[in-house]
Amino acid sequence: MTMIADALVGELVKELLGAVKDVMIKAVKFKSSLEKLKSTLESLGPDVDKIVEQYRARDRASETKKLVELMKSGKKLVLECSNKFYWLKRLYTKAQYQEKLEELDAKIFRYFQLDMQAKIVRTVLDIEVKVDGISEDLRKAVVTKKESVGLKVCAAPTPPEFTVGFEGPLKDLKHKLLREEVNVSVLPVTGSRGLGKTTLAKMFCWDEQVKGKFKENIFFVTFAKSPNLHTIVQNLFQHNGHPMPEFRSDEDAKNQLENLLKLIGKSGPILLVLDDVYPGSESLVDNFVFQIPNYKILVTSGSAITRFGPPYVLKPLGDEDALKLFCLSASLNQKSTNIPDDVVKMIVKGCRGSPLALSVTGKSLRDQNLVFWRKRAKHLSKGGSILGYEKYVLTCLQESLDNLDHKAIECFKNIGLFPEDQRIPAAALMDIWAELHNEDDETAMEIIYELVNLNMVDIIVTRKVASDIVDYNYHYVTQHGLLRDLAILQTSEETEDKRDRLIIEINRNNLPAWWSLENEYPIAARILSISTDEAFSSELCNLQPTKVEALVLNLRGKKYTLPMFMEKMNKLKVLTITNYDLYPAELENFEMLDHLSNLKRLRLEKVRIPFLSKTGVQLKNLQKCSFFMCNVNEASENCTAQVSNMLPNLVEMDFDYCTMVQLPVVLSDIVLLKNLRITNCHKLSALPEGIEKLVNLESLRLSSCTGLLELPDSITSLQKLEFLDISDCISLSNLPEGMGKLSNLEKLNVKGCSRLMELPASIMELEDLKDVICDEEVVELWEQFKIILGNLRLQVVQVDFTLDFLHNSR
């Protein structure tokens, strides 16, 4: 029966389309409606075939029953339109038939655009229920696409928009690695930093011929300075949708990786890219080498790895390519210029064929006068021959940095506060800038984009929002390792009494020599950054950071003890704690926060939040706190503390990709709160009724909370609310009847709310409502209110049928 029903669907669609085409010739009175119906049916051809194929595979004939009935009744109606006597006998008027045809078209359109999406949503939610029913141990081990931020953690990053001079090297790599061989092939790519080894590796992964060969089996892993075999292997397991195992030893990790790759290899050839292998980590590459047919490894490293045969050496750009890249970067090809050719060639020569130096230098000279160009050419022509390649490139980059204004230089230096090869949340940089330089978020972001325009940093936006909505929480900053070295160099060359930043990196328990002294070490810097790896187990002590205003703690591991010296940080304004391990870290000694009397901004990433239920921490001056990928369930339980007394000045709160079933009820007591952002929290099913206490709330964002079933009626008491964002809340089926009570509401984002098919009549009372962002399929629901709400503007966006918002991330 399933096969018959499936075949019937496709045939009925074709029959209805044929009838429409035939009747269009005979029934000219209905031509416009029939043309619209014809267009709809023709656009459904590929979709019908796919749906039939999927339902056949799942033996779900009942799913097509509604569509079969719709096509049969539609064909009958269309044929009636061509029979004028039948039409008169039935006493239908033209208008009535016109309405019937329009209704038929709407039903077909709705079935594919909305009903089918609803089925997808229900399937997603059904899967979640089944996963939640698995045993607790397995549930903790399995990281689903919805609960992890970016399941494809080993996907190859996209290459730059334009490159120059990589055609030959890319061709060479394809020739060496795409040859059919039985045994494993390892190809190391070496060359000085700044020549584009990583760019070449990205281009290789995105090449159409390479993707055609390896398909989904392309994995990109960044080693950087402190690679951890266990973490890398766990990432590969996670990327391929497998539970992340715990390993007893490196040998165990290696053995399980081999089994994983052999399993993957059954589906086709495998390409593994090991990028940015630092000197000292070359031996770690051996753990990824296995005798698996059609398994290729591409390694990029600044040092020559020869154990696998002669490495491919990436050379500097030739004169012609170097000149082309520089001119593109400096926009010399886009306008007339008075810059002499000899000056241009002198600067290009001074960049030594480094793509990084050429692009940064070119952009820094864009729109500068001739005097400035001559000065740069003169500086770059001096002393280059006595320096090594990388040192000279750093000197070249330094020249570009020296011409930035003070604010941009300060922002550039702040990049070095975070680990290499990690995406840095723009919001974290903005927090530091706002509190230490008394600038607003907009100004801080402008400075970041100034660095982007100079090619000194890159910006990655992980999610698109409506054109007139700004959400910097989806913006991340990345930087080339050589530029990060320059940022750190800028700081280290300053004298201690004038050093504004202190950056400390600790591998295992190897503390800096000056820190092992028994006496306390005074710190004059305003900003302190400390990075530790998963092997670190000692205590951070002997510091006297009384002048520190911003503290950045970068950690790896399951447990981390906050340092005792925090009790002396009475000037601290910004605290950022980021865990770069796969699992949330448990923070011990959280009571240290009680000493931070001047703390204004707190950002925690991938940690467990205990303080609402276990501690009596008083953060009297805290104004903003942000939680990213944190487990806040514990903070919701058994909390008897009076949060309004603990956080009396909190005005902004962010929860993003956090694990929580419900919003902590006690947060409703934070009456000064103005901005509340709860996004991508897929397990959140409801808001507390007590949310009505947040009488000062001006902005409420609930974007992509896919498990949110409804908004409480009490939300209509938020008289100061100006912006409500419920975009991509795919389980939300209605709005509170009293929506009209939100008298100050100006903007409402309901994009992707696929089940929201009815609107309360009270919306006509929202006299200040000016902007509604919605999907094309539901725009008619809002059109009826434009007559009453004269200032209402509708911004129509496309529905994200792929549901990619479930896993967009860093």
C-alpha positions in Angstrom: 0.0 0.0 0.0 2.9 2.4 0.8 4.4 2.0 -2.7 0.9 2.6 -4.3 0.2 5.7 -2.2 3.7 7.2 -2.9 3.4 6.6 -6.6 -0.1 8.1 -6.5 1.1 11.4 -5.0 3.5 12.1 -7.9 0.9 11.1 -10.5 -1.8 13.3 -8.9 0.5 16.3 -8.9 1.2 15.8 -12.6 -2.5 15.3 -13.4 -3.5 18.4 -11.5 -0.8 20.4 -13.3 -1.9 19.0 -16.6 -5.6 19.9 -15.9 -4.6 23.4 -15.0 -2.7 24.0 -18.2 -5.6 22.6 -20.2 -8.3 24.6 -18.5 -6.2 27.9 -18.7 -6.9 27.8 -22.5 -10.7 27.3 -22.1 -11.5 29.3 -18.9 -10.0 32.7 -19.5 -12.1 34.1 -16.7 -9.9 32.3 -14.2 -6.6 32.7 -16.0 -4.8 34.8 -13.2 -5.8 32.3 -10.5 -4.9 29.3 -12.6 -1.5 30.8 -13.5 -0.7 31.3 -9.9 -1.7 27.7 -9.1 0.4 26.5 -12.1 3.4 28.3 -10.8 3.0 26.7 -7.3 2.6 23.2 -8.7 5.6 23.5 -11.0 7.8 24.7 -8.1 6.8 21.6 -6.0 8.1 19.0 -8.5 11.5 18.3 -6.9 10.0 18.5 -3.3 7.3 16.0 -4.0 9.8 13.5 -5.4 12.0 13.9 -2.3 9.1 13.6 0.2 7.8 10.5 -1.6 11.2 8.9 -1.5 11.7 9.7 2.2 8.2 8.4 3.2 8.8 5.2 1.2 12.0 4.6 3.1 10.2 5.1 6.4 7.0 3.2 5.5 4.8 6.1 6.4 2.0 6.1 3.9 -0.4 8.0 6.2 1.7 11.1 5.8 0.7 11.4 2.2 -3.0 10.8 2.7 -3.8 14.5 3.2 -1.8 15.4 0.1 -3.6 12.8 -2.0 -7.0 14.1 -1.0 -5.9 17.7 -1.7 -4.8 16.8 -5.2 -7.9 14.9 -6.0 -10.3 17.7 -4.9 -8.1 20.2 -6.6 -8.4 18.4 -10.0 -12.1 18.2 -9.6 -12.4 21.9 -8.9 -10.2 22.8 -11.9 -12.3 20.7 -14.3 -15.5 22.3 -13.0 -14.1 25.7 -14.1 -13.9 24.4 -17.7 -17.5 23.1 -17.7 -19.7 26.2 -18.0 -23.0 24.2 -17.9 -21.9 22.4 -14.7 -20.9 25.7 -13.3 -24.4 27.3 -14.0 -26.1 24.2 -12.7 -24.2 24.5 -9.4 -25.1 28.3 -9.4 -21.6 29.3 -8.6 -20.6 32.8 -9.5 -17.2 33.6 -11.0 -16.2 35.2 -7.7 -17.0 32.1 -5.8 -14.9 29.9 -8.1 -12.1 32.5 -8.0 -12.2 32.2 -4.2 -12.1 28.4 -4.4 -9.1 28.4 -6.7 -7.2 30.9 -4.5 -8.0 28.7 -1.5 -6.7 25.6 -3.3 -3.4 27.3 -4.1 -3.1 28.5 -0.5 -3.7 25.0 0.9 -1.1 23.4 -1.3 1.4 26.2 -0.5 0.6 25.9 3.2 1.1 22.1 3.2 4.6 22.3 1.8 5.8 25.5 3.4 4.2 25.2 6.9 2.8 21.7 7.6 5.9 20.0 6.3 8.1 22.2 8.4 5.9 21.5 11.4 6.4 17.8 10.8 10.2 18.4 10.8 9.9 20.3 14.0 7.9 17.6 15.7 10.4 15.0 14.5 13.2 17.1 16.1 11.3 17.3 19.3 10.4 13.6 19.3 14.1 12.8 18.9 14.9 15.0 21.8 12.3 13.2 24.0 13.8 9.8 23.1 17.3 11.0 23.8 16.2 12.3 27.2 14.9 8.9 27.9 18.3 7.2 27.6 20.1 6.4 30.8 21.7 9.4 32.6 25.3 8.3 32.0 24.7 7.9 28.3 22.8 11.1 28.1 25.7 13.0 29.6 28.1 11.4 27.2 26.2 11.9 24.0 26.4 15.5 22.8 23.6 16.1 20.3 23.6 18.7 17.6 21.0 20.7 19.5 22.9 20.7 22.8 26.4 21.2 21.5 27.4 24.5 19.9 28.6 23.5 16.4 28.6 19.8 16.2 30.9 20.0 13.2 33.8 21.1 15.4 36.4 19.7 12.9 34.9 21.3 9.8 37.4 23.1 7.5 37.2 26.9 7.9 36.3 28.9 4.8 39.3 30.4 3.0 39.6 34.2 2.4 37.4 35.8 -0.2 40.3 36.5 -2.5 43.8 35.2 -2.7 46.7 35.7 -5.0 49.5 33.3 -5.9 48.0 30.1 -4.5 47.0 28.5 -7.8 50.3 26.7 -8.3 50.7 25.4 -4.7 47.1 24.2 -4.7 47.7 22.4 -7.9 50.8 20.8 -6.5 49.0 19.6 -3.3 46.2 18.1 -5.4 48.7 16.2 -7.6 50.5 14.8 -4.5 47.5 13.9 -2.4 44.8 12.9 -4.8 46.7 10.0 -6.4 45.1 6.7 -5.8 47.3 4.7 -3.4 46.6 1.9 -1.0 48.7 3.0 1.9 48.4 6.2 4.0 49.9 9.3 2.5 51.2 12.1 4.8 52.2 15.4 3.2 53.8 18.0 5.4 53.6 21.6 4.2 56.3 23.9 5.6 57.3 27.5 5.3 57.8 30.6 7.4 54.9 32.1 9.3 52.8 34.6 7.3 53.2 32.8 4.0 49.7 31.4 4.0 50.1 27.7 5.0 46.8 27.7 6.7 45.1 29.6 3.9 46.4 27.0 1.4 45.1 24.1 3.6 41.7 25.8 3.7 41.6 26.3 0.0 42.6 22.6 -0.5 39.7 21.4 1.7 37.2 23.6 -0.2 38.4 22.7 -3.7 35.6 21.1 -5.7 37.8 18.2 -6.8 38.9 17.6 -3.3 35.4 17.8 -1.9 34.2 15.5 -4.7 36.7 12.8 -3.6 36.5 13.0 0.2 32.9 14.4 0.5 31.9 14.5 4.2 35.2 12.9 5.4 37.2 16.1 5.5 38.4 16.9 9.0 40.4 20.0 10.0 42.3 20.1 13.4 44.4 23.0 14.7 47.3 22.0 16.8 48.7 25.5 17.9 51.1 25.7 20.8 49.6 23.3 23.3 47.9 20.4 21.5 46.1 17.8 23.6 45.7 14.4 22.0 42.7 13.4 24.1 40.8 16.6 23.3 41.6 16.3 19.6 40.4 12.7 19.4 37.2 13.6 21.4 36.5 16.4 18.9 36.8 14.0 16.0 34.3 11.6 17.8 31.9 14.5 18.4 32.2 15.8 14.8 31.2 12.4 13.5 28.2 12.1 15.8 29.6 9.6 18.2 29.7 9.7 22.0 32.9 11.3 23.3 34.9 8.7 25.2 37.1 9.2 28.2 40.6 7.8 27.6 42.8 5.9 30.1 46.0 6.9 28.3 47.4 8.3 25.0 47.7 4.8 23.7 44.0 4.2 24.4 43.1 7.5 22.6 45.2 6.4 19.6 43.6 2.9 19.5 40.1 4.3 19.6 40.9 6.9 17.0 42.1 4.1 14.7 38.8 2.3 15.2 36.9 5.4 14.5 38.8 6.2 11.3 38.4 2.6 10.0 34.6 2.9 10.6 34.5 6.2 8.7 36.7 4.8 6.0 34.0 2.4 5.0 32.0 5.3 3.6 34.9 6.5 1.4 38.3 8.2 1.4 39.4 10.3 4.4 41.3 13.6 4.5 42.7 14.8 7.9 44.3 18.3 8.1 46.6 18.9 11.1 47.2 22.6 10.9 49.8 24.8 12.7 52.0 22.1 14.2 54.5 23.9 16.4 58.1 22.8 16.9 58.1 20.3 19.7 54.7 18.8 18.7 55.9 17.0 15.6 56.0 13.6 17.3 52.3 14.0 18.1 51.5 13.7 14.4 52.5 10.0 14.7 49.4 9.3 16.7 47.2 10.0 13.7 49.1 7.8 11.2 47.4 4.5 10.4 47.5 2.0 7.6 44.0 2.7 6.3 43.3 2.6 2.6 42.6 6.0 1.0 43.4 7.9 4.2 45.4 11.1 3.6 46.9 13.5 6.1 47.9 17.1 5.3 50.2 18.7 7.9 51.1 22.4 8.0 54.1 23.4 10.2 56.7 26.2 10.5 59.3 23.5 11.0 60.2 20.9 8.4 58.8 17.5 9.3 60.9 15.0 7.3 60.0 11.7 8.8 57.2 11.2 6.2 59.4 12.2 3.2 60.3 15.5 1.7 57.9 18.3 2.8 56.2 20.6 0.4 57.9 24.0 0.9 55.6 27.0 0.5 57.6 29.9 -0.8 57.0 33.7 -0.7 55.0 35.2 -3.5 56.8 36.1 -6.6 57.2 39.8 -7.7 54.2 39.8 -10.0 51.8 38.2 -7.5 53.2 40.3 -4.6 52.5 43.5 -6.6 49.0 42.3 -7.5 48.1 41.5 -3.9 49.5 44.7 -2.6 47.7 46.8 -5.2 44.4 45.1 -4.4 44.9 45.6 -0.6 45.8 49.3 -1.1 42.9 49.8 -3.7 45.4 51.1 -6.2 43.6 49.3 -9.0 40.3 51.0 -8.2 41.2 54.7 -8.7 43.7 57.1 -10.1 46.7 57.7 -7.9 49.7 60.0 -7.6 51.8 57.3 -5.9 55.0 56.7 -8.1 55.6 53.1 -9.3 59.1 53.1 -7.7 57.6 53.8 -4.3 55.1 51.1 -4.7 57.7 48.6 -5.8 60.0 49.5 -2.9 57.3 48.8 -0.4 56.3 45.6 -2.1 59.9 44.4 -2.0 60.1 45.3 1.7 57.2 43.0 2.4 59.4 40.0 1.3 56.5 38.2 -0.5 54.6 37.6 2.7 50.8 37.7 1.9 50.1 38.8 5.5 52.6 41.7 5.4 51.4 42.7 1.9 47.7 42.8 2.8 48.2 44.5 6.2 50.7 47.1 4.7 48.5 47.8 1.7 45.4 48.4 3.7 47.3 50.6 6.2 48.4 52.8 3.3 45.0 53.1 1.6 44.0 56.7 1.2 47.2 58.0 2.7 49.2 60.9 1.1 52.4 60.6 -0.8 54.6 61.8 2.1 53.2 58.9 4.2 54.0 56.4 1.4 57.6 57.6 1.0 58.2 57.4 4.7 57.0 53.8 4.8 59.1 52.9 1.8 62.2 54.4 3.4 61.6 52.4 6.7 61.1 49.1 4.9 64.2 49.5 2.9 66.5 49.7 5.9 68.2 46.8 7.7 66.0 44.0 6.3 68.9 41.8 5.2 70.3 41.3 8.7 67.0 39.9 10.1 65.5 36.5 9.8 62.4 36.2 7.6 59.8 36.1 10.5 61.4 38.8 12.5 61.5 41.0 9.4 57.9 40.4 8.7 57.1 41.3 12.3 59.0 44.6 11.8 57.0 45.2 8.6 53.8 44.6 10.5 55.0 46.9 13.3 55.3 49.7 10.8 51.5 49.4 10.0 50.7 49.2 13.7 52.6 52.4 14.5 50.3 54.4 12.4 47.1 53.4 14.2 45.5 55.8 16.7 45.8 55.1 20.4 42.4 53.4 20.8 43.0 51.0 17.9 46.4 50.0 19.3 44.9 49.4 22.8 42.2 47.2 21.3 44.8 45.3 19.2 46.8 44.6 22.3 43.8 43.1 24.0 43.6 40.3 21.4 46.7 38.8 23.1 44.8 38.3 26.3 43.1 35.3 24.8 44.7 31.9 23.6 46.0 31.5 20.1 43.8 30.0 17.4 40.6 30.6 19.4 37.6 32.6 18.4 37.4 35.6 20.7 33.9 36.8 21.5 33.6 40.4 20.5 31.4 40.9 23.5 34.3 40.0 25.8 36.5 42.6 24.1 33.7 45.1 24.4 33.3 44.5 28.1 37.0 45.4 28.7 36.8 48.4 26.5 33.6 49.7 28.0 34.8 49.6 31.6 38.5 50.6 31.2 38.1 53.3 28.6 34.6 54.5 29.4 33.3 53.9 25.8 30.0 52.4 24.8 29.6 49.1 23.0 29.0 50.7 19.6 32.3 52.6 19.8 34.2 49.5 20.9 32.8 47.6 17.9 33.8 50.5 15.5 37.4 50.1 16.7 37.3 46.3 16.1 36.1 46.9 12.6 38.9 49.4 12.1 41.3 46.6 12.8 39.3 44.3 10.5 39.6 46.9 7.7 43.4 46.9 8.1 43.5 43.0 8.0 44.9 42.9 11.5 42.0 40.8 12.8 39.1 38.9 11.1 35.5 39.0 12.2 33.2 36.0 12.0 29.5 36.3 12.3 28.0 32.9 13.3 24.4 33.9 12.8 22.5 36.2 10.5 19.8 38.4 12.1 17.4 40.9 10.6 19.1 43.8 8.9 18.2 46.4 11.5 18.9 44.3 14.6 22.4 44.5 16.0 23.5 41.5 18.2 27.2 41.5 18.8 27.0 38.2 20.7 27.2 36.4 17.4 30.4 38.2 16.4 33.8 36.6 17.0 37.3 37.9 16.4 40.2 35.8 15.1 43.8 36.7 14.4 46.8 35.3 12.7 49.4 33.9 15.2 52.1 36.3 13.9 49.9 39.3 14.6 49.1 37.9 18.1 52.8 37.6 18.7 53.1 41.3 17.7 50.3 42.2 20.2 52.1 40.4 23.0 55.5 41.9 21.9 54.0 45.4 22.1 53.1 44.7 25.8 56.3 42.9 26.8 58.6 45.7 25.5 57.1 48.2 27.9 58.8 48.8 31.2 57.1 47.1 34.2 56.0 50.3 35.8 54.3 51.4 32.5 53.0 48.0 31.4 49.3 48.2 31.1 48.9 44.4 30.6 50.5 41.3 32.0 50.0 38.1 30.0 51.0 34.8 31.7 50.8 31.4 30.0 51.4 28.3 32.1 51.9 24.8 30.7 51.6 22.0 33.2 52.9 23.5 36.5 55.8 25.5 35.1 55.3 28.9 36.7 57.4 31.8 35.5 60.7 32.1 37.4 59.7 35.4 39.0 56.5 33.9 40.3 58.1 31.1 42.2 59.5 33.6 44.8 58.1 33.4 48.2 57.5 37.2 48.5 54.4 38.6 46.9 54.9 40.0 43.4 53.3 43.4 42.9 51.5 43.9 39.6 51.3 47.4 38.2 49.2 46.4 35.2 45.5 47.3 34.8 44.8 44.1 32.8 45.9 40.6 33.8 45.5 37.5 31.6 46.4 34.0 32.9 46.2 30.9 30.7 46.6 27.3 32.1 46.3 23.9 30.4 44.6 20.7 31.5 47.8 19.5 33.3 47.9 22.5 35.6 47.2 21.5 39.2 49.0 23.9 41.5 47.7 27.0 43.1 48.0 30.5 41.7 49.6 32.5 44.5 52.1 35.2 45.4 50.6 37.9 43.3 49.6 41.4 44.6 47.2 42.5 41.9 45.7 45.5 43.7 45.7 47.7 40.6 44.2 45.2 38.2 40.8 46.3 36.7 40.3 43.5 34.2 41.1 39.8 34.8 41.0 37.2 32.0 41.3 33.5 33.1 41.7 31.0 30.3 41.5 27.4 31.5 41.2 23.8 30.4 39.9 21.0 32.6 37.0 19.8 34.7 37.8 21.6 37.8 39.4 25.0 38.4 40.1 26.8 41.7 39.8 30.5 41.6 43.1 32.1 42.8 43.3 33.4 46.4 44.8 36.6 45.2 41.4 37.7 43.9 40.5 38.8 47.4 43.0 41.7 46.9 41.3 42.9 43.7 39.2 45.6 45.0 39.6 47.6 41.8 38.5 44.8 39.5 35.8 45.9 37.1 35.7 43.1 34.5 36.1 39.3 35.1 36.1 36.9 32.1 36.5 33.1 32.8 36.6 30.9 29.8 37.0 27.1 29.8 38.3 25.7 26.5 37.8 22.1 27.4 34.9 20.0 25.9 33.0 19.8 29.2 31.8 22.5 31.6 34.3 23.1 34.4 33.4 23.2 38.0 34.6 26.4 39.6 35.8 26.0 43.2 36.5 28.8 45.7 33.7 30.8 44.0 33.4 32.8 47.2 36.4 34.8 46.0 33.9 36.9 44.0 32.6 38.2 47.3 35.8 40.4 47.5 35.2 42.0 44.1 33.3 45.0 45.5 33.9 47.0 42.3 33.1 44.3 39.7 30.8 45.6 37.0 30.9 42.9 34.2 31.1 39.2 34.6 31.4 36.7 31.7 31.6 32.9 32.2 31.9 30.4 29.4 31.5 26.6 29.7 31.4 26.4 33.5 28.9 25.3 36.1 27.1 28.1 37.8 26.7 27.4 41.5 26.6 30.9 43.1 22.8 31.4 43.3 22.3 28.3 45.4 25.5 27.6 47.2 27.1 30.9 48.0 26.2 34.2 49.5 28.3 36.2 47.1 27.4 39.8 47.1 28.1 41.6 43.9 26.7 45.0 44.8 28.1 46.9 41.7 27.6 44.2 39.1 25.8 45.6 36.1 26.1 42.9 33.4 26.7 39.2 33.5 27.0 36.8 30.6 26.8 33.0 30.5 27.8 31.1 27.4 27.4 27.3 27.2 27.1 27.1 31.0 25.2 24.7 33.1 22.8 26.8 35.1 20.4 24.0 36.3 22.1 23.9 39.7 21.6 27.7 40.0 17.9 27.1 39.6 17.5 24.7 42.5 16.9 25.2 46.2 17.8 28.9 46.0 16.6 30.7 49.1 19.0 33.7 48.8 17.5 37.1 48.1 19.0 37.8 44.7 17.8 41.4 44.7 20.2 42.0 47.6 23.0 40.0 46.0 22.8 41.8 42.6 21.1 45.1 43.4 22.5 47.0 40.3 22.3 44.3 37.6 20.7 45.8 34.4 21.8 43.3 31.7 21.9 39.5 31.7 22.7 37.0 28.9 22.2 33.3 28.7 23.4 31.7 25.4 23.5 28.0 24.6 23.1 27.3 28.3 21.8 24.1 29.8 18.7 24.9 31.8 15.2 23.5 32.0 13.8 26.6 33.5 14.9 30.1 34.2 15.9 30.6 37.8 12.7 31.9 39.5 14.7 34.1 41.8 15.9 36.2 38.8 12.5 37.7 38.8 13.5 39.7 41.8 16.2 41.7 39.9 13.8 44.6 39.4 16.4 46.9 37.8 17.1 44.5 35.0 16.7 46.3 31.6 18.0 43.8 29.1 17.4 40.0 29.3 18.8 37.8 26.6 18.1 34.0 26.6 19.1 32.5 23.3 19.7 29.0 21.9 18.7 27.4 25.2 16.9 24.5 23.7 15.7 22.8 26.9 14.0 25.9 28.3 10.3 25.2 28.1 8.8 28.0 30.1 9.4 31.4 31.7 8.4 32.0 35.3 5.2 33.8 36.0 7.2 36.0 38.3 8.7 37.7 35.2 6.1 40.4 35.7 8.3 41.7 38.5 10.9 42.9 36.0 9.1 46.2 35.6 12.1 48.0 34.2 12.7 45.5 31.4 13.2 47.2 28.0 14.5 44.3 25.9 13.7 40.6 26.0 15.3 38.3 23.6 14.3 34.6 23.5 15.7 33.7 20.1 16.0 30.0 19.1 14.7 28.6 22.4 13.2 25.7 20.4 11.6 24.1 23.4 9.7 27.2 24.6 6.0 26.3 24.5 4.4 29.5 25.5 4.9 33.0 27.0 3.3 33.5 30.4 0.3 35.9 30.5 2.3 37.8 33.2 4.7 39.0 30.5 2.0 41.5 29.4 2.7 43.5 32.6 6.1 44.6 31.3 5.0 48.2 30.6 8.5 49.4 29.7 9.3 46.6 27.2 10.3 48.1 23.8 11.8 45.0 22.0 10.6 41.4 22.1 12.5 38.8 20.1 11.0 35.3 19.9 12.5 34.4 16.5 13.0 30.7 15.7 11.0 29.6 18.8 9.6 26.8 16.7 7.4 25.3 19.5 5.6 28.6 20.3 2.0 28.4 19.0 0.4 31.5 20.3 0.9 34.9 21.9 -0.7 36.0 25.2 -4.2 37.4 24.7 -3.2 40.5 26.5 -0.4 41.5 24.2 -2.0 44.9 23.8 -1.0 45.8 27.3 2.6 46.1 26.2 2.0 49.8 25.6 5.7 50.7 24.9 6.5 47.8 22.5 8.2 49.2 19.4 9.8 46.2 17.8 8.7 42.5 17.6 10.7 39.7 15.9 8.6 36.6 15.2 10.8 35.2 12.3 10.8 31.4 12.1 7.8 31.0 14.6 6.3 28.4 12.2 3.4 27.4 14.5 2.3 30.9 15.2 -0.7 31.0 12.9 -3.1 33.2 14.9 -2.6 36.6 16.5 -4.6 38.0 19.5 -6.9 40.9 18.5 -5.3 43.0 21.3 -2.3 43.7 19.0 -4.3 46.5 17.5 -3.8 48.3 20.8 0.0 48.4 20.4 0.0 52.0 19.2 3.8 52.4 19.5 4.6 49.2 17.5 6.6 50.2 14.5 8.5 47.1 13.3 7.6 43.5 13.0 10.0 41.0 11.5 8.3 37.9 10.2 8.3 35.3 7.4 6.6 35.6 4.1 4.2 32.8 4.9 2.6 34.7 7.8 2.9 38.3 6.6 -0.9 38.4 5.8 -1.6 37.9 9.5 0.1 41.2 10.2 -1.1 43.1 7.1 -4.6 43.4 8.7 -3.1 45.4 11.6 -1.4 48.0 9.3 -4.7 49.8 8.7 -5.1 50.4 12.4 -1.4 50.7 13.3 -0.5 53.4 10.7 3.2 53.4 11.6 3.7 49.6 11.4 6.5 48.4 9.1 6.8 44.8 8.1 10.2 43.3 7.4 9.8 40.0 5.6 12.6 37.5 5.8 13.0 33.9 4.5 12.3 31.0 6.8 15.4 28.9 7.7 14.0 25.5 6.7 17.4 23.8 7.4 17.1 24.6 11.1 20.8 25.6 11.0 20.1 27.9 14.0 20.2 24.8 16.2 23.9 24.5 15.8 25.3 27.9 14.7 28.2 28.7 16.9 31.8 29.3 17.4 
